[in-house]
Amino acid sequence: MKKVAIILAPGFEEIEAVAPIDILRRAGVEVIIAGLTGEPVPSARNVKIVPDVTVDSLNPDELDLVILPGGAGGVENLKKDERVKRLINSMMERNKKVAAICAAPTALVAYGVLGDRKATVYPSLKDNLGTATYVDERVVVDEGVITSQGPGTAIDFGLKLVEILLGYEKAKEVAERLLVEY
């Protein structure tokens, strides 16, 4: 079974976290919700989610993918956390996959892992991608890094993650059950 971790920091964007969690779990992927602490994590609109584990317990050798949701406050908290930076860098060193949506691709820039890849981000942040090439598409995949634009692209993002982990047919099957075209 594929194993994914999503890291929630205070101020995360609800849709960008919950939609991919839901879609991946519908596809049969094990999704671990990790918090910076073990306390419930408040979102941008104060929806609190109880994490399964803390970031400290995540082992990159056991993960296929790590997801960073957006939300301006959440992303700033992610950028400041050295444990998250180490985990993301460790995933990249192991040629594993990393995904980021909305403002979160800017965290990949801060961690020094986005590089010259093609990526997308919330449109008003397109000049904050460092040396990466901004692509105005809902979801962009380049060398194991998956990026997406924002709340309205969260379902597309989740389905693309299913496709990458389990294949197009599985993503299409999940999309059909969700009444979404894919």
Buried (B, 14 or more C-beta within 10 A) or exposed (E): EBBBBBBBBBBBBBBBBBBBBBBBBBBEBBBBBBBBEBEEBBBBEEEEBEBBEBBEEBEBEEBBBBBBBBBBBBBBBBBEBEBBBBBBBBBBEEEBBBBBBBBBBBBBBBBEBBBEBBBBBBEEBBEBBBEBEBBEBBBBBBEBBBBBBBBEBBBBBBBBBBBBBBEEEBBBBBBEEBEBEB
